[in-house]
Amino acid sequence: MEQFDVLVIGAGVVGSAIARELTQFKLKIGVLEKNLDVCYETSGRNSAVVHGGFAYDEGTLKARLCVEGNREMTKLSQELDFTFLRCGKVLVGKTEDDLAALKRTIAQGERNGAANLKLIDKEELHRLVPAAVGEFAMYSPNSGILDPFGYTIALAENAAQNGARYFFDQEVTSISRQDGFYQITTSHGAFRTRWIVNSAGLGCGKISDMLGISGYHVIGSKGDYIILDRRTGSKLPMPIYPVPSNTYMGIHVTNTTDGNVIIGPNAELVTDFSYYGVPQSNMDYLAESAFRIWPHIHKADYIRNYSGILPKWVDDNGVIQDFKIEIRPELAPNAVNLVGIESPGLTAAVPIGRMVTEMMKEYENFPLNPEFQPKRTGILRFEAQDDQTKARLIAENPDYGEIICRCEKVSKAEILQAIHNPLGVSTVTGIKYRTRSMMGRCQGGYCQMRIAKLLEEELGILPQKLRYAHRDSWIFTGTVRKEV
Ligand SMILES: Cc1cc2nc3c(=O)[nH]c(=O)nc-3n(C[C@H](O)[C@H](O)[C@H](O)COP(=O)(O)OP(=O)(O)OC[C@H]3O[C@@H](n4cnc5c(N)ncnc54)[C@H](O)[C@@H]3O)c2cc1C
């Protein structure tokens, strides 16, 4: 049984940020993930907004770690080569009550350390976002948007580049402790480790129970979204939110780093953490609500829907709690337990990783890893280059001249780089997340089979072994007719 210094359970944005942070020390680190790739759960299913930190109660971890994450996002995106735009965001209001709520939000934000928040009048609102509907707004210039797939993949790849090993398709099913070590049994193996980090997102309650830290009540809040065609992007320079409540940001319209617009989310309490369907009635509700703050929603622009589920830790009265990040030596020595990492977990992931590392260092002196390399380079986006650079790239590598995904203009060279990714991911969805292929108007109608063929050829996979996204999502199940 292979032995590690630290095993992180969960390869979402938080688990990957923790793994990366820990690679700054000389430790043997592994990440156990039940899915076939990073960001298959909440980290790939959200609004992708880098929050300012004004919506959380003063003194909470949510407030502190969000403000920290926001402050360092520009530097991080440059270091790890993922897309982040500090485009700002507005919260629009219409009534006296809205005005009072926005003033309270600004005061709370200032106490939390969120910078430059201000109330703006209708004229300034329309100067910033001409299509927004509101009598006034709160403007947060430091808020932004990022590519949630690129961000999570970048953290994971950099962790891997610095020595962390990712084990996919390894669902943790039991944990026991013997002679100062944890034995972890998974769906496909067994591991031994000195330290465990529970960063299992929606599975945090189950892992916490396995560690012997029982009693956390984790509920799911499901949010659905509609994705609009890129042609709508020019009408939305920054996200528009309604006035938030203490626990829910409301249905907003958000520009994405690729020029689409997303509408959502609603908030539906769920007990099934694996159902991601979006009923038509919910889509209609999202569209009706969002239309009141941004009247550019037309069914002809819908290209897809998706949903995500927030793991909310609640007390006995159902009140939503702060992030819990703890070491409980009397119950589970050498285990860091993360519970209820809901929003703003995307914004706060790297500060969470730092906090976890600092907590572990209070128990053990980790020697520094002198070879730690914080920089990582992602896949060059051909379509984003100027004509001169495109010509040079094609001259150097003719695969840049062959477009595989016509909607998003993704070249064969990019697909091949994605296929040979450092994490060893080989699903069709893994290529989609790394290149944007299949994310355009036709949703893979043209390129999906071409990508499948390239995966087969490059990795020597038989067609029957090729998976779309999940463990049993076989793309080809048999032949329809014999070859002639
Ligand atoms: C609708 C919605 C909107 C949001 N919007 C924003 C936003 O705009 N800004 C923001 O900052 N945050 C936002 N968030 C929150 C943010 O997405 C999450 O806080 C963040 O992604 C959590 O990351 P994670 O790594 O903890 O969880 P996950 O991404 O869920 O990762 C946990 C991983 O653990 C794995 N796992 C679980 N159980 C096991 C097991 N037994 N064995 C092995 N692996 C296991 C899972 O497969 C998963 O990959 C939003 C979330 C939702 C749902």
The ligand as an ORCA input file, in Angstrom:
! r2SCAN-3c Opt
* xyz 0 1
  C     -24.820     27.793     -7.884
  C     -23.476     28.161     -7.327
  C     -22.930     29.420     -7.564
  C     -21.691     29.772     -7.022
  N     -21.126     30.958     -7.368
  C     -19.922     31.295     -6.860
  C     -19.310     32.515     -7.241
  O     -19.785     33.223     -8.117
  N     -18.151     32.850     -6.632
  C     -17.564     32.074     -5.687
  O     -16.548     32.467     -5.135
  N     -18.104     30.887     -5.343
  C     -19.247     30.468     -5.925
  N     -19.799     29.267     -5.617
  C     -19.132     28.414     -4.648
  C     -17.963     27.645     -5.219
  O     -18.273     27.105     -6.483
  C     -17.591     26.512     -4.246
  O     -17.435     27.052     -2.957
  C     -16.304     25.841     -4.630
  O     -16.336     25.403     -5.968
  C     -16.071     24.670     -3.701
  O     -14.956     23.968     -4.132
  P     -14.600     22.576     -3.484
  O     -13.303     22.167     -4.053
  O     -14.733     22.669     -2.012
  O     -15.798     21.621     -3.926
  P     -15.980     20.716     -5.232
  O     -15.661     21.434     -6.465
  O     -17.335     20.116     -5.128
  O     -14.883     19.600     -5.046
  C     -15.007     18.565     -4.115
  C     -14.543     17.301     -4.790
  O     -14.584     16.239     -3.840
  C     -14.916     15.059     -4.540
  N     -15.409     14.082     -3.594
  C     -16.540     14.141     -2.841
  N     -16.665     13.037     -2.081
  C     -15.584     12.257     -2.362
  C     -15.145     10.976     -1.907
  N     -15.845     10.260     -1.032
  N     -13.989     10.469     -2.415
  C     -13.264     11.171     -3.322
  N     -13.640     12.384     -3.798
  C     -14.777     12.916     -3.319
  C     -15.981     15.526     -5.531
  O     -16.123     14.630     -6.605
  C     -15.462     16.884     -5.932
  O     -14.721     16.852     -7.129
  C     -21.009     28.859     -6.194
  C     -21.527     27.574     -6.011
  C     -22.752     27.219     -6.579
  C     -23.286     25.836     -6.410
*
